[in-house]
Amino acid sequence: MVVTTQEKRAEELAQEAIKLSDAGHLEAASRNLREAITLAPENPKVKAAFLKLRGEEDANGHHPFLDQCRRYINDRDEAAGNEAARYLRAEGWTPSDHVALESLKLVLSKSPSSLSALQDEIISGLVRRCASIRRFFAERLQVSVTTFFDEIYDRGDGAAVCLDTVVLDPAVWPSEDIRSHCENELFQLFIAKLMESGHDLDGRALKGITRLLAVDAEKLHHLVDDEGFDVILSSLDYRLPSDVRSQATLATAKYLEASKEVGQKRFSNLVTSKVKQARRDDLIVAFSATAAVFPIVPDAAAALFLTEGFLQSVVPLLHREAKSTKVEAALLELFNAACVDSACREAISQHCSEWLSHILSNGTETSSELAAVVLAKVRAAEKAGGTNKLDQGQSSTQELIDRFRELMSSNSKSANPHYLVEGLAFASVKPDVKEQLAHDSEFLKGLFRVLSSRVEDDTSMLYGGLMIIANLTRYQPTLTEEQKKMSELKAYAEASKGSATPHPLEDDQHVTARCTALIEAGVMPLLVECGKTNLKSVYDLTSKILLSLSKNPKTRGKLAQQGAVKLLLSILSPRNGDSQTSLQGETTKNAAHALARVLISVNPDHVFPYSGLPQITSAVRPLVGLLTPSETSAAVDQPRDLLPVFEALLALTNLASSPDASAAQSIVRQAWDIVEDLLLSNNTYIQRAACELVCNLMTCEPGVAKFADGSKRAGQRLHLLLALTDVDDVATRRAAGGALALLTEYDQAIAAVLDRPRGVSLLLGLCQDTNEDLVHRGVVCIRNLTCIASGDIGARAREAVKQGRGIETLTRCVQKTSNRAIMQAAVEALKPLVQANGH
């Protein structure tokens, strides 16, 4: 066995550890052994040394870890405490039951206040590593949950969480009834501690409550009474630290989920009571709690919000002389959350528009921004032609947008830029707002700058910003005639004919102009940065945006130059160990379609250099995925959208034209069967594009072999290609003729042509076309038959051409054309025929 330098060093350290142990230097021996385990944990000599030292140390009643704990407890030696903590952090080390229990008892022998925070790390580490310690905890809890709780709670967050860990571990309990009884008592002690400590700024009691509810809410929710739930709701106060509120949110969610109608009724009663009391702190808690509950149980929160008299009683409180900006902020947060429900939006519009407009103009920076967001959400949801009180307010939508643009464009240090982005995300669904934002380059640059700075640490704001960009670049869906009629019927049924007619600012011309403006303002560098997040939600919006940006052929080159191809391939690349990314999802479909559009309009040799980007073949798989209908679309009884198919074929055709033969070979390997089926499509454009792709694939050996390997199947394929030279579409005939001009350089293909009754006749028909491109291809095919074919096949070919009046056809070509290429090929084709006639 080969021993690496690292393993050799580990073995040396292990031997040195044994020598130090023999000399009584257990602490130094332990340090050497830990380093050896880090270097080579699986080395046999290291393992043997570990077992030897552990056995000797335990037999003597000594262990460096236990000694360090003694020094930390008895001598208040913080360095020794840190060393003990490092033992517990070391990978693969577990103390013996004796050492672990003695160490724990040492820590518990002193009052929590007499020791530093290291006691918390030592206790939690021992519980995590040793089943014997967890059993010890269970035994003490069985004696008295309250006594042991008081003994552990003040030692730190980790130690308190260990109580949860133990009561949730059935392996350390003699029966489920005993475990459940201790769990119930522990849960009630955590709630009592939360009541005792008020808002529990360290979050310790709340963490215990949340952890138990997260695992066992069905068994524990009946223990939560009005007082208990009230103190949990108080921890949702928006003024508290975010980690405390997040724990309270999870606890509330789990409780409401388990308690169902009982919990929802308790929640409504508590909030209503606080609002009626109208005290500042009660109002803040009531509004904060309701805002937090909206995403959890929106129906229950909306029912409370829409209770008759709720809003009517709230807003007058805010007009009092001694009004509180903190109460205003809490109510605005509630309104913002409530906008998720359409009925709540309408209620806000009806009862609060005047107050919101007042805050927009006169509030603090934070409150006015949040008021603007609420107004934007409500107005964005209004139907065309609708009227409500918001239209009578002091601020119009234009004023809202001006405010957003000014703050974003001026690089303002907004109190909460999330509000700006969130408001813009809602406002930018309106066509006139899209136009304003898209053609304000300073605003766009400011937006891109802010979002770029948040890519790594603020995904929620990044998502909102990408939603703005997606709104600005979104094209209207292309409808079939049948879909248009259905849309009109729906509009009549809703008594709103206007809803069936797209807004003039939403036509393709306006959207294309907006897309161009975003590209000029520098949206691509932002999207490239977003690609580094590896988040599905970000990828989803990025792919939609790129699909829109790539629609205009004039800007595709710039997109490619700025990294669009690399970004799209990154989105489409396999993840999480998957051998292949499914192309059925909307995200991958959009990304593949955008990739197809870009690759139609650029030189693949410029996009795929020999270094930097992935190989050219990496683009083939996603493009091929667009050629087949997804399972979802196949299951829906609607016409298939053939645009992605058409553009994927064009992109593959462009790739196949690359001098890098691997592209064409990869296309033949992955897409041949699909492309062959598309040659029979009844859609002219699809058939043409498939035929053009086949023509370009004739430059690689695998492509030629499909028609010229001498098999029966190859002959059938050639027969189809010959038939395509006689269709109505000139471009399809040109592509088929081009493919045959390349194929007829091979004897097997010529033999297949001769085996078809009209094979030579169809080629001669190309020579007689009025289109010179088709004539050229036909003449080249005949030249190949008369000049290149050898032996018996050559003789048969020349005879078939003569029998088809080829001499006369070629002679007319020479006489009628001024194209030197056609003339030269025709003369070359005629020579063997004339010589064979003895002329």
C-alpha positions in Angstrom: 0.0 0.0 0.0 1.3 3.5 -0.9 1.6 5.8 2.1 1.2 9.5 1.3 3.3 12.2 2.9 0.2 13.3 4.8 -0.4 9.8 6.2 3.2 9.4 7.1 3.0 12.6 9.1 -0.1 11.4 10.8 1.6 8.1 11.7 4.5 10.0 13.2 2.1 12.1 15.3 0.3 9.0 16.5 3.5 7.4 17.6 4.6 10.6 19.4 1.2 10.7 21.1 1.7 7.2 22.5 5.2 8.1 23.8 3.8 11.3 25.5 1.0 9.3 27.1 3.5 6.7 28.5 5.4 9.6 30.0 2.3 10.9 31.6 1.8 14.0 29.4 -1.8 13.2 28.5 -2.7 16.7 27.3 0.2 16.9 24.8 -0.5 13.3 23.7 -4.1 14.3 23.0 -3.2 17.3 20.9 -0.9 15.2 18.8 -3.5 12.6 18.3 -6.2 15.1 17.3 -3.9 16.5 14.6 -3.2 12.9 13.4 -6.9 12.2 13.1 -7.4 15.4 11.1 -4.7 14.4 8.7 -5.6 10.7 8.2 -8.7 9.6 10.1 -8.9 6.2 8.4 -5.2 5.3 8.8 -4.9 2.0 10.8 -2.0 3.2 12.9 -3.8 6.4 13.8 -6.9 4.4 14.8 -4.8 2.0 16.9 -3.2 4.9 18.8 -6.6 6.5 19.4 -8.0 3.3 20.9 -4.9 2.7 23.0 -4.9 6.2 24.5 -8.6 6.3 25.1 -8.4 2.9 26.9 -5.4 4.0 29.1 -6.9 7.3 29.9 -10.3 6.0 30.9 -8.7 3.2 32.9 -6.7 5.7 35.0 -9.7 7.9 35.5 -8.0 10.7 33.6 -8.6 12.3 30.3 -7.3 15.6 28.9 -10.9 16.7 28.2 -11.9 16.0 31.8 -8.8 17.7 33.1 -9.5 20.8 31.1 -13.1 20.9 32.4 -11.8 20.7 36.0 -9.4 23.6 35.4 -12.2 25.6 33.7 -14.7 24.9 36.6 -12.4 25.0 39.6 -9.8 27.5 38.5 -11.9 29.6 36.2 -9.3 29.0 33.5 -11.0 30.2 30.3 -8.1 28.8 28.1 -8.8 25.4 29.5 -12.6 25.9 28.8 -11.8 26.8 25.2 -9.6 23.7 24.9 -12.4 21.5 26.2 -14.8 23.1 23.7 -12.3 22.3 20.9 -12.5 18.6 21.9 -16.2 18.7 21.4 -15.9 20.4 18.0 -13.3 17.8 16.8 -14.6 15.5 14.1 -14.9 11.8 15.1 -14.1 12.3 18.9 -16.6 11.0 21.5 -15.7 10.8 25.2 -16.4 7.7 27.2 -19.6 7.6 29.3 -17.5 8.1 32.5 -15.6 11.1 31.2 -18.7 12.7 29.7 -20.8 12.3 32.9 -18.1 13.5 35.2 -17.5 16.6 33.0 -21.2 17.4 32.9 -21.6 17.1 36.7 -18.6 19.4 37.1 -20.3 22.1 35.1 -23.7 21.6 36.8 -22.0 21.8 40.2 -21.6 25.5 39.8 -24.3 28.2 39.4 -24.8 29.5 35.9 -23.9 33.0 36.8 -20.4 31.9 38.1 -19.4 30.5 34.7 -18.8 32.0 31.3 -20.7 31.3 28.1 -18.3 28.3 27.5 -20.6 26.3 29.9 -23.3 26.4 27.2 -21.0 25.1 24.5 -19.7 22.3 26.7 -23.2 21.1 27.8 -24.7 21.3 24.3 -21.6 19.5 22.8 -21.9 16.7 25.4 -25.6 16.2 24.7 -25.0 16.2 21.0 -22.2 13.6 21.1 -23.2 11.2 24.0 -26.3 9.1 24.3 -25.3 8.6 28.0 -25.7 12.4 28.6 -29.1 12.4 26.9 -30.2 9.5 29.1 -28.9 11.5 32.2 -31.0 14.5 31.1 -34.1 12.2 30.7 -33.5 10.7 34.2 -33.3 14.2 35.8 -36.4 15.4 34.0 -38.4 12.3 35.2 -37.5 13.3 38.8 -38.6 16.9 38.3 -39.0 18.8 35.1 -39.2 22.1 36.8 -36.1 21.6 39.0 -33.9 20.5 36.1 -35.4 23.2 33.8 -34.3 25.8 36.3 -30.9 24.2 36.6 -30.3 24.3 32.8 -32.2 27.2 31.4 -29.9 30.1 32.4 -26.8 28.3 31.1 -27.4 29.4 27.5 -29.4 29.0 24.3 -27.7 25.7 23.4 -28.3 24.2 26.8 -31.9 25.2 26.8 -32.4 23.7 23.3 -30.9 20.4 24.7 -34.0 20.1 26.8 -36.1 20.0 23.6 -33.6 17.6 22.0 -34.0 15.1 24.9 -37.8 15.2 25.2 -38.0 14.7 21.4 -35.7 11.6 21.5 -37.8 8.5 22.2 -34.7 6.3 22.5 -33.7 7.7 25.9 -37.1 7.3 27.6 -38.6 4.2 29.3 -42.0 4.8 27.8 -43.9 7.1 25.5 -46.3 8.2 28.3 -43.4 9.4 30.4 -41.7 11.2 27.5 -45.0 12.9 26.6 -45.7 14.0 30.2 -42.2 15.6 30.5 -42.6 17.2 27.0 -45.9 18.8 28.1 -44.4 20.1 31.3 -41.4 21.5 29.5 -43.5 23.2 26.9 -45.5 25.0 29.6 -42.4 26.0 31.4 -41.1 27.6 28.2 -44.3 29.5 27.9 -44.2 30.6 31.5 -40.6 31.8 31.0 -41.7 33.8 28.0 -44.4 35.4 30.0 -42.0 36.2 32.8 -39.4 37.7 30.5 -41.8 39.8 28.5 -40.5 40.0 24.9 -37.6 37.6 25.6 -35.0 39.6 23.6 -32.6 36.7 23.7 -35.3 34.5 22.1 -34.4 31.5 24.4 -37.8 30.6 25.6 -39.3 31.3 22.2 -36.8 28.9 20.5 -37.9 26.2 22.9 -41.5 26.8 22.2 -41.0 26.9 18.4 -38.9 23.8 18.3 -41.4 21.7 20.2 -44.4 23.1 18.2 -42.5 22.4 14.9 -42.2 18.7 15.8 -45.2 18.0 18.0 -47.8 20.7 17.5 -50.7 18.2 17.2 -49.9 17.0 20.8 -49.1 20.4 22.3 -51.5 23.0 20.9 -54.1 22.3 23.5 -51.7 23.6 26.1 -51.7 27.1 24.6 -54.4 29.3 26.3 -55.2 33.0 25.6 -52.3 34.2 27.8 -49.8 31.8 26.2 -50.8 32.7 22.7 -50.9 36.4 23.5 -47.3 36.4 24.6 -46.3 34.5 21.4 -48.1 37.1 19.3 -46.3 39.9 21.3 -43.1 38.5 19.9 -44.3 39.4 16.4 -43.9 43.1 17.2 -42.1 44.6 14.2 -39.8 46.6 16.6 -38.2 43.4 17.9 -35.1 41.8 16.3 -35.8 39.8 13.1 -34.5 36.5 14.6 -37.0 36.8 17.4 -39.9 37.6 15.0 -38.9 34.7 12.7 -39.1 32.3 15.7 -42.5 33.8 16.7 -43.8 33.5 13.1 -42.9 29.8 12.9 -44.4 29.1 16.3 -47.6 31.0 15.3 -47.8 29.1 12.0 -47.4 25.7 13.6 -50.0 26.5 16.3 -52.6 27.8 13.9 -52.0 24.9 11.6 -52.6 22.4 14.4 -55.4 24.2 16.3 -57.4 25.1 13.1 -60.7 27.0 13.9 -60.0 27.2 17.6 -56.7 28.9 17.1 -58.0 31.2 14.4 -60.8 32.3 16.6 -58.4 32.9 19.5 -56.2 35.0 17.2 -59.1 37.1 16.0 -60.3 37.7 19.6 -56.9 38.7 20.8 -56.2 41.1 17.9 -59.7 42.7 18.1 -59.3 43.2 21.9 -56.0 45.0 21.4 -57.4 47.3 18.7 -60.4 48.2 21.0 -58.1 49.1 23.8 -56.4 51.5 21.4 -53.2 51.7 23.4 -50.0 52.3 21.4 -48.2 49.1 22.2 -51.4 47.0 21.8 -52.1 48.5 18.4 -48.5 47.9 17.3 -48.7 44.2 18.4 -52.1 43.8 16.8 -51.1 45.2 13.5 -47.7 43.4 13.5 -49.3 40.1 14.4 -52.0 40.3 11.7 -49.4 41.3 9.1 -47.3 38.3 10.0 -50.3 35.9 9.9 -51.5 37.0 6.4 -49.0 34.8 4.5 -49.7 31.9 6.9 -53.5 31.7 7.0 -54.6 34.4 4.5 -58.3 33.4 4.7 -58.4 33.9 8.5 -56.4 37.1 8.4 -58.6 38.5 5.6 -61.7 37.6 7.6 -60.5 39.6 10.5 -59.4 42.5 8.3 -62.8 42.6 6.6 -64.8 42.3 9.9 -67.3 45.1 9.9 -65.9 48.0 11.9 -62.3 46.9 12.0 -60.9 49.3 9.5 -63.4 52.0 10.3 -62.2 52.0 13.9 -58.5 51.9 13.1 -57.9 54.9 10.9 -59.5 57.6 13.2 -57.0 56.5 15.9 -54.2 57.7 13.6 -55.6 61.2 13.2 -55.4 62.0 16.9 -53.0 64.7 18.0 -50.8 62.4 19.9 -50.4 60.0 17.0 -47.5 57.6 16.9 -45.2 57.1 13.9 -44.5 53.6 15.1 -48.2 52.7 15.1 -48.5 54.2 11.6 -45.6 52.0 10.4 -47.2 48.9 11.9 -50.5 49.6 10.2 -48.8 50.3 6.9 -47.0 46.9 7.2 -50.5 45.4 7.8 -51.9 47.1 4.7 -49.0 45.9 2.7 -49.5 42.3 3.7 -53.3 42.5 3.3 -52.9 43.5 -0.4 -52.5 39.8 -1.2 -56.3 39.6 -0.9 -58.5 41.3 -3.5 -61.3 42.1 -1.1 -58.8 43.6 1.4 -57.4 45.8 -1.4 -60.8 47.1 -2.1 -61.5 47.8 1.5 -58.2 49.7 1.8 -59.2 51.7 -1.3 -62.6 52.4 0.2 -61.7 53.4 3.7 -58.0 54.4 3.7 -57.2 56.2 0.5 -57.3 59.7 2.0 -55.1 58.6 5.0 -52.6 56.8 2.7 -52.3 59.9 0.5 -51.7 62.1 3.5 -48.9 59.7 4.7 -47.4 59.7 1.2 -47.0 63.5 1.3 -46.4 64.1 5.0 -45.0 60.9 6.6 -41.5 60.0 7.5 -39.3 58.6 4.7 -40.0 55.0 5.6 -43.8 55.5 6.1 -44.3 57.5 3.0 -42.4 54.9 0.9 -44.5 52.1 2.4 -47.7 54.1 1.8 -46.6 54.4 -1.8 -46.2 50.7 -2.1 -49.7 50.1 -0.8 -51.1 52.6 -3.2 -49.2 51.0 -6.1 -50.5 47.6 -5.2 -54.1 48.7 -5.0 -54.0 50.7 -8.2 -52.2 48.0 -10.1 -55.0 45.6 -9.3 -57.7 48.0 -10.5 -59.6 46.9 -13.7 -59.5 49.1 -16.7 -62.3 51.6 -16.6 -62.9 51.0 -12.9 -63.3 53.9 -10.5 -62.8 54.2 -6.8 -61.7 56.7 -4.2 -58.1 56.3 -4.9 -58.7 58.3 -8.1 -60.0 61.1 -6.0 -56.9 61.1 -3.7 -54.3 63.8 -3.5 -51.7 61.6 -5.3 -52.1 60.2 -8.7 -50.3 57.1 -10.0 -48.0 59.4 -11.9 -46.9 61.1 -8.7 -46.2 57.7 -7.2 -44.1 56.7 -10.2 -42.3 60.0 -10.1 -41.4 59.4 -6.5 -40.1 55.9 -7.1 -38.0 57.1 -10.1 -36.6 60.1 -8.3 -35.5 58.1 -5.3 -34.0 55.3 -7.4 -32.4 57.6 -10.0 -30.9 60.0 -7.4 -29.1 57.1 -5.6 -31.1 58.1 -2.5 -30.2 56.3 0.7 -33.7 55.1 1.2 -34.7 54.0 4.6 -35.9 50.8 3.1 -35.2 50.2 -0.6 -37.3 47.1 -0.5 -40.4 49.3 -0.4 -39.3 51.1 -3.6 -38.7 47.9 -5.5 -41.8 46.2 -4.2 -43.9 49.2 -5.2 -42.4 49.4 -8.7 -43.0 45.7 -9.2 -46.7 46.3 -8.8 -46.9 49.6 -10.6 -45.0 48.4 -13.6 -47.8 46.1 -14.7 -49.5 49.2 -16.2 -48.6 49.9 -19.8 -48.1 53.7 -19.4 -45.8 53.1 -16.4 -43.8 50.6 -18.4 -43.2 53.2 -21.0 -42.1 55.8 -18.4 -39.7 53.5 -16.7 -38.2 51.8 -19.7 -37.3 55.1 -21.4 -35.7 56.7 -18.4 -32.1 55.6 -18.7 -31.0 57.2 -15.5 -33.7 55.3 -13.6 -32.8 52.0 -15.2 -29.1 52.4 -14.5 -29.9 53.3 -10.8 -32.1 50.2 -10.6 -29.5 47.9 -12.1 -26.9 49.3 -9.8 -29.0 48.8 -6.6 -29.9 45.2 -7.7 -26.3 44.3 -8.6 -25.3 45.2 -5.0 -27.9 42.9 -3.6 -27.3 39.8 -5.7 -25.6 37.8 -3.0 -27.3 39.0 0.2 -30.8 40.0 -0.5 -32.6 37.6 -2.8 -36.1 38.9 -2.0 -35.2 42.4 -3.2 -33.4 40.9 -6.2 -36.5 39.0 -7.2 -38.7 42.1 -6.9 -36.2 44.0 -9.1 -36.2 41.2 -11.7 -40.0 41.3 -11.7 -39.9 45.0 -12.7 -37.6 44.1 -15.6 -39.8 41.2 -16.6 -42.9 43.5 -16.6 -41.1 46.0 -18.8 -40.0 43.4 -21.3 -43.1 41.1 -21.4 -44.6 40.6 -24.9 -48.3 39.8 -25.3 -48.9 36.1 -26.1 -49.5 35.2 -29.7 -53.1 33.9 -30.0 -54.5 31.7 -32.7 -57.7 32.8 -34.4 -59.7 30.4 -32.2 -58.1 31.8 -29.0 -58.8 35.3 -30.1 -62.5 34.5 -30.6 -62.6 32.8 -27.2 -61.1 35.9 -25.6 -63.7 38.2 -27.3 -66.5 36.0 -26.0 -65.1 36.1 -22.5 -64.9 39.9 -22.7 -68.5 40.1 -23.8 -69.6 37.8 -21.0 -67.8 40.1 -18.5 -69.4 43.1 -20.1 -66.0 44.6 -20.8 -65.2 44.4 -24.5 -62.2 46.6 -23.9 -60.4 43.9 -21.9 -60.1 41.7 -25.1 -58.3 44.5 -27.0 -54.6 44.8 -26.1 -53.5 48.2 -24.9 -51.8 50.2 -27.7 -48.6 50.4 -25.6 -48.4 46.6 -25.4 -48.0 45.9 -29.1 -44.8 44.3 -30.3 -43.3 47.6 -31.5 -43.5 49.3 -28.1 -42.3 46.2 -26.2 -39.3 45.8 -28.6 -38.4 49.5 -28.1 -38.5 48.9 -24.3 -36.3 45.8 -24.6 -33.8 47.7 -26.7 -33.8 50.5 -24.1 -33.0 48.1 -21.3 -30.2 46.5 -23.3 -28.7 49.9 -24.0 -28.9 50.8 -20.3 -26.9 47.7 -19.4 -29.3 45.0 -18.2 -27.1 42.1 -19.4 -24.3 42.6 -16.8 -27.0 42.5 -14.1 -28.5 39.3 -15.5 -25.1 37.7 -15.7 -24.6 38.5 -12.0 -28.0 37.1 -11.2 -26.9 33.8 -12.8 -24.4 33.3 -10.0 -27.2 32.9 -7.4 -28.2 29.4 -8.5 -31.7 30.1 -7.3 -34.6 28.6 -9.3 -36.9 31.7 -8.7 -34.2 34.0 -10.1 -33.4 31.7 -13.0 -37.2 31.6 -13.8 -37.4 35.4 -14.2 -34.0 35.6 -15.9 -35.0 33.1 -18.6 -38.3 35.0 -19.2 -36.5 38.3 -19.5 -33.9 36.9 -21.9 -36.6 35.3 -24.0 -38.1 38.7 -24.5 -34.8 40.5 -25.0 -33.8 38.0 -27.7 -36.9 38.5 -29.8 -35.4 41.4 -31.8 -32.8 40.0 -34.2 -31.0 43.4 -34.3 -29.9 43.2 -30.6 -29.0 39.5 -30.5 -25.4 40.2 -31.3 -25.0 42.5 -28.4 -26.6 40.0 -26.1 -24.2 37.3 -27.2 -21.2 39.7 -26.7 -22.3 40.5 -23.2 -22.6 36.9 -22.1 -26.2 35.8 -22.8 -25.1 32.4 -24.3 -22.9 31.5 -21.4 -25.7 32.6 -18.9 -28.4 30.6 -20.7 -26.2 27.5 -20.9 -25.6 27.8 -17.1 -29.3 28.0 -16.5 -29.8 24.9 -18.7 -26.9 22.9 -17.2 -27.6 19.7 -15.1 -27.7 20.3 -11.3 -27.7 18.4 -8.1 -26.0 15.4 -9.7 -28.7 14.9 -12.3 -27.3 13.5 -15.6 -29.8 15.6 -17.5 -31.8 18.7 -16.9 -35.5 18.2 -17.7 -36.6 20.4 -20.5 -40.3 20.1 -19.7 -40.3 23.0 -17.1 -41.2 26.5 -18.1 -37.8 27.9 -17.0 -35.8 25.6 -19.1 -38.2 25.9 -22.1 -37.8 29.7 -22.0 -34.0 29.6 -21.6 -33.7 27.1 -24.4 -35.9 29.2 -26.7 -33.9 32.4 -25.8 -30.7 30.4 -26.6 -32.2 29.4 -30.0 -33.0 33.0 -30.9 -29.5 34.3 -30.1 -27.8 31.4 -31.9 -29.8 32.1 -35.1 -28.3 35.5 -35.5 -24.6 35.0 -34.5 -21.6 33.2 -36.0 -21.2 30.1 -33.8 -17.4 30.3 -34.2 -17.5 33.7 -32.6 -19.7 32.6 -29.7 -17.9 29.3 -29.0 -14.2 30.0 -29.1 -11.8 27.2 -28.3 -11.5 28.5 -24.7 -13.8 30.3 -22.3 -17.3 29.1 -23.2 -18.4 25.5 -23.1 -18.0 23.4 -26.2 -20.3 24.1 -29.1 -22.0 20.7 -28.5 -23.3 22.0 -25.1 -26.0 24.0 -27.0 -27.4 21.0 -28.9 -29.3 19.2 -26.1 -31.4 22.2 -25.0 -32.2 23.1 -28.6 -33.2 19.5 -29.4 -35.5 19.6 -26.4 -37.6 22.3 -28.0 -38.4 20.1 -31.0 -40.6 17.7 -29.1 -43.8 18.7 -27.4 -43.7 18.7 -23.6 -46.0 16.3 -21.7 -47.9 19.2 -20.3 -48.7 20.8 -23.7 -49.5 17.4 -25.2 -52.1 16.8 -22.5 -53.8 20.1 -23.2 -56.3 20.1 -26.1 -54.8 23.3 -27.8 -52.8 24.0 -30.9 -49.0 23.6 -30.2 -46.9 26.7 -30.4 -44.5 26.0 -33.3 -42.4 29.1 -33.0 -39.9 27.5 -30.6 -39.7 24.5 -32.9 -39.0 26.7 -35.9 -36.4 28.9 -34.2 -34.7 25.8 -32.6 -34.3 24.3 -36.1 -32.8 27.6 -37.4 -30.4 27.7 -34.5 -29.4 24.0 -35.1 -28.9 24.8 -38.7 -26.5 27.6 -37.9 -24.6 25.4 -35.5 -24.3 22.7 -38.1 -22.6 25.2 -40.4 -19.7 25.5 -38.1 -16.3 24.2 -39.2 -16.3 22.3 -35.9 -17.7 19.0 -37.1 -18.6 18.0 -33.5 -21.7 20.2 -33.7 -23.2 18.5 -36.7 -22.3 15.1 -35.4 -23.9 15.8 -32.1 -27.1 17.0 -33.8 -27.3 13.8 -35.9 -26.8 11.7 -32.8 -29.3 13.5 -30.6 -32.0 14.9 -33.0 -32.1 12.8 -36.2 -35.3 10.9 -35.6 -37.1 14.1 -34.5 -35.8 16.1 -37.5 -36.8 13.3 -39.9 -40.4 13.4 -38.6 -40.4 17.2 -39.0 -39.5 16.8 -42.7 -43.1 15.5 -43.1 -44.7 18.4 -41.2 -47.7 20.0 -42.8 -46.5 23.4 -41.7 -44.5 24.9 -44.5 -42.1 26.8 -42.3 -41.3 23.8 -40.1 -40.7 21.5 -43.1 -38.5 24.1 -44.7 -36.4 24.6 -41.6 -36.0 20.9 -41.1 -34.9 20.5 -44.7 -32.4 23.3 -44.3 -31.0 21.6 -41.2 -30.7 18.3 -43.1 -28.8 20.1 -45.9 -26.2 21.4 -43.4 -25.9 18.0 -41.8 -24.6 16.6 -45.1 -21.2 18.1 -44.3 -20.5 15.4 -41.6 -20.0 11.7 -42.1 -22.8 10.5 -39.8 -25.3 12.8 -41.7 -24.3 11.4 -45.1 -24.5 7.9 -43.8 -28.2 8.3 -43.0 -28.8 8.5 -46.8 -25.8 6.7 -48.3 -25.0 3.6 -46.2 -26.7 1.4 -48.8 -29.5 0.2 -46.4 -33.2 0.1 -47.3 -33.9 2.8 -44.7 -31.3 5.1 -46.3 -33.0 4.6 -49.6 -36.4 5.6 -48.2 -34.9 8.7 -46.7 -33.4 9.7 -50.0 -36.7 9.1 -51.7 -38.2 11.7 -49.2 -35.5 14.2 -50.0 -36.2 13.7 -53.8 -39.9 14.3 -53.1 -39.1 17.6 -51.4 -37.5 18.9 -54.5 -41.0 19.0 -56.0 -43.0 20.9 -53.3 -44.4 24.3 -53.8 -42.1 26.2 -51.3 -39.0 27.4 -53.2 -36.8 27.5 -50.1 -37.6 23.9 -49.2 -36.8 22.8 -52.7 -33.6 24.7 -52.6 -32.6 23.0 -49.3 -33.5 19.6 -50.6 -31.5 20.3 -53.8 -28.5 21.4 -51.8 -28.6 18.2 -49.7 -28.8 16.1 -52.9 -25.9 18.0 -54.5 -23.7 17.0 -51.5 -25.1 13.4 -51.3 -24.7 12.6 -55.0 -20.9 12.8 -54.5 -21.3 9.2 -53.1 -22.0 6.1 -55.2 -24.4 4.6 -52.7 -26.6 7.8 -52.8 -26.5 7.8 -56.6 -27.6 4.1 -56.6 -30.5 5.1 -54.3 -31.5 7.9 -56.7 -31.4 5.4 -59.6 -33.6 2.9 -57.7 -36.4 5.5 -57.5 -38.6 5.6 -60.7 -38.7 9.4 -60.8 -35.3 10.0 -59.1 -33.4 11.3 -62.1 -36.5 13.0 -63.5 -36.8 15.1 -60.3 -33.2 16.2 -60.5 -33.6 17.2 -64.1 -36.7 19.1 -63.1 -34.6 21.3 -60.9 -32.4 22.1 -63.9 -35.5 23.5 -65.7 -36.7 25.7 -62.8 -36.9 29.5 -63.3 -34.9 30.0 -60.0 -31.2 30.0 -60.7 -30.3 28.7 -57.2 -32.4 25.6 -58.0 -31.0 25.2 -61.5 -27.5 25.3 -60.0 -28.3 22.6 -57.5 -29.9 20.4 -60.2 -27.0 20.8 -62.6 -24.5 19.9 -59.9 -26.6 16.7 -59.0 -26.6 15.7 -62.7 -22.9 16.5 -63.0 -22.2 14.1 -60.0 -24.3 11.4 -61.7 -22.4 11.6 -65.0 -18.9 12.4 -63.8 -18.4 11.1 -60.2 -20.3 7.8 -60.2 -18.0 4.9 -61.1 -18.3 1.4 -62.5 -21.8 -0.1 -63.0 -23.4 2.7 -61.0 -21.8 5.3 -63.2 -22.9 3.5 -66.4 -26.5 3.2 -65.1 -26.5 6.9 -64.1 -25.3 8.2 -67.5 -27.9 6.0 -69.2 -30.7 7.2 -67.0 -29.8 10.8 -67.6 -29.7 10.3 -71.4 -33.1 8.5 -71.2 -34.5 11.4 -69.3 -33.5 13.8 -72.2 -30.7 15.1 -70.0 -28.6 16.2 -72.9 -31.3 18.5 -74.2 -32.0 19.8 -70.7 -28.3 20.6 -69.9 -27.8 22.1 -73.4 -30.7 24.5 -72.7 -29.2 25.4 -69.3 -25.9 26.4 -71.1 -27.8 28.4 -73.7 -30.1 30.3 -71.3 -27.8 31.1 -68.3 -25.2 33.8 -67.8 -24.2 32.3 -64.5 -20.7 30.9 -64.9 -21.1 28.4 -62.1 -24.2 26.9 -63.7 -22.6 27.0 -67.2 -19.4 25.2 -66.0 -21.3 22.5 -64.1 -23.6 21.9 -67.1 -20.6 21.6 -69.5 -18.9 19.1 -67.2 -22.1 17.1 -66.9 -22.6 17.1 -70.7 -19.1 15.9 -71.6 -19.4 12.2 -70.6 -22.9 12.1 -72.2 -21.7 13.5 -75.5 -18.7 11.3 -75.5 -20.8 8.2 -74.9 -22.9 9.2 -78.0 -19.8 9.3 -80.1 -20.2 13.1 -80.9 
